[in-house]
């Protein structure tokens, strides 16, 4: 029997978030951060700095950009701009996620904490559980899930930093791709056919664009694929 949906804030919502956070999503994040910790150590970043990068940047592309630029001796303004651009993709995810978490119209200070906790994994999890976790249960579930994932990320970073001499660079890079692979599988398994269409279009146009335009191909391919998928979804809804 399918359990009833969570609809009220309380212990059940928090425990559900923690339970889901230590499942497949948390394992994927932990593995990727082991890779980042190893790369950060190889690039000369101290353990405190690597942990700070994980906790504050909280996105693998931005973390890798930070580690590479810091190792290359780039200035802090350059690093800040590069990390900000790498993480700009979270803006639409945050815009889509925050309204699911608030019970009333208006801006509250803790919503900035929610925004910081948004990641591609937490965004995907909220989309996946939107029917199981509803109403007032969404905010505590989201915080518990995201905080659990972040703690696992910090643990993975520390372990990866300590294993830097034992983990080959190709293996560390491979671990960094575990969360995107998890999100890809989750999108493919989504009940909405449009998610599969958007994923297929993104893969095809992104790869093709990269061959044609090395600097902008992936970005333009993703924008075009997402636009086409949105237009198809809009047409299906409105006939």
N, C-alpha and C positions, 0 to 999 in steps of 0.2 A: 504494500500500500504506500502511495506517495504521501510523505508527511505534509501537514498543512503549512502554508507559507508563513514566514516570519513577518509580522506587521507591527510589532511594538518594540520600543527600545527596552533593553534589559539584558540580563545575563545570557539568555539564549542567543541573542543576536551577536554578542561579543564572542561567546564560545564557538558559534558557527564560523565567524570570521577567522578566529585562531585556527580552528580545525582545517578550514580550507587553505589558510595561509601556509600551513606546514605540509600540505599535499603537493601535488604536481607543480603548481605555480612556484611555491617556495623552493622546491628542489631545483627547478630550472634557474631561479634567481641565484641561489646559493652556488650552483655550478659555475654560472657566468662570472660571479664575483670572485671565485677562486682564481679564474683566469685573469681578471683585472688586477687582483692583488699581486699575482706573479709578474704581470707586465709592469705594474707600478714599481715593484722592487727592482726589477731589471733596469728600469729607467732611472733609478737613483732616488725615488721618492721614499721618504721615511714612512714607517707604519702609521704614526699619527696623521700625517698628511694624506696618506692613502685612505684611511678611515674617514677623515674629514671630507674628502672628495666624494666618497660613496654616500655619506649621510646628507651632504648639501646639494650635490649635483643630481644624484639619484636617477641616473640615466646612462646606460653604457656608452652610447656615442659621445656624449659630453665628457664622461670620465676618461675615455680613451684619448680624446682630443686634449684634455687637461694634462694627462700623463705624458703624452708625446711632446706637447709644446713646452711643458715644464722641463722635461729632460733635454730639450733642444736649447734651453736658456731663453725662451721668448719672454717678453715683458708681460707683466700682469694685466695691463689693459688689453693686449692682444689675446691673451688667454681668456679673459673675461668675455670678449666679443665672440671668440670662436666657440666657447662653451654655450653662450647664449643662443647663437645661431643654430648650433647642433640640437639644442633643446627646444627650439621654436615650434617643433612639431607637436609639442604637448599642449599648445594653446587650444586647438580645436577639441582635443580630448578633455581638457579641463572645462571648457565651455559646455561640453556635452554631459560631463559627470556631475559638476557642482549642483545643477538644478535637481538632480535625483536625490541629493542629500539634504536639502533644506526643506523645512516644513512651512516656512512663511517667506513672503517677498521681502527683499531687503538684504543688505550686506552685514554680516556679523564677523567679528575679528577671527573667530575660529575657522571661518571658511578659507582664510589664507593658509591655515594649517592643512586643510583638506586639499587645497590646490597644490601644496608642496608634495603631498603624499601620492598625488596622481602619477601613475606610470602606465606604460602600455599594458603591463600585466594587470594592474588594478582596474584600469579602464575596461579591459577585456573581461575581467571577472565580474564587474558590475553589469556588463551587458549580458553575460552568461546567466547571471542569477537574478535578473530583473523581475522574473515571475515568482521566484522562490523567496526573495527578500524584498519586502515592500514597505512603503510608508515610513514610519518612525524608526523601523529597524535598520534602514539602509545606512544611516550615518554611523551608528556604533559598529555595524558589520564592516563597513568600509575602513574605519579607523583600525579596528582589530586586525583585519586582513592585511592592510598596508603596513601597520606597525610590525606585525609578525614577519612579513616579507623583508622589511628593512633591517630587522634584527638578524635575520638569516643572511642578508647581504653583507652586513658588517662582519659577521662571523666568517663568511666565505672570504672576504677581503683579507682578514687577519690570517686565516689559514693559508691562502694563496701567497701572501707576502712571505710567510715563513717557509713555504715550499718552493720559493723562487729558484733555488739552485737545483731542485729535483724535477721541476716541471718544464719540459721543452717549450720554447716559444710557440711552435705550431700548435701544440696541445692547449696552451693558454688561449690562443686566438680562437681555436675551435670551441672551447668552453664559452667564450663570449657570445657565440651564436646560438646557444641553447634556448634562451628566452624567445628570440624571434621565431625559432623553429616551433616552439610550443604555441605561440600565438598563431602561427600559420596553420598548424593542425587544428587549433580551436576554431578558426574561421572556416576552414574547410568542412568541419563537422557541424557548423551552425545550421539550425533548421531553415533559416532564411536563405533562399537560393541566391539572392542578390549578394550575399557575403562571398559565396563561391565565385560569382561572376567578377566581383571587384578584386578578389585575390588573383584570379587567373589573368585579368586585364593588367593588374599591377605588375605581376611577374613578367608578362610578355612585353609590355611597353617599357617597363623599367630596364629589362635586359637589352631590349632593342635600342632604347635611347642611349644607354651607356656605350654601345658600340658606335653610335653615330656622333654623340656629343659627350666626350669624356667628363667634362666639368659639370654639365647641366642635365645630362640625359636621364639619370635616375629621378631627379627632382621633377623634371617636366613630364616624364612618363607616369610618375605617381599622381601628379595633379590631373593629367588627362584621364587616367584610369578612374580616379575617384570621381571626376566630373561626369564621365560617361555612366558610371554605376549609379550616381545620384539621379541623373536624368532618367535612366531606365526605371529606378525605383519610383520616382515621381510619376512617371507615365503609367506604371502599373497601379499605383494608388488611385489616380484620377481617371483611369481609363483612357 
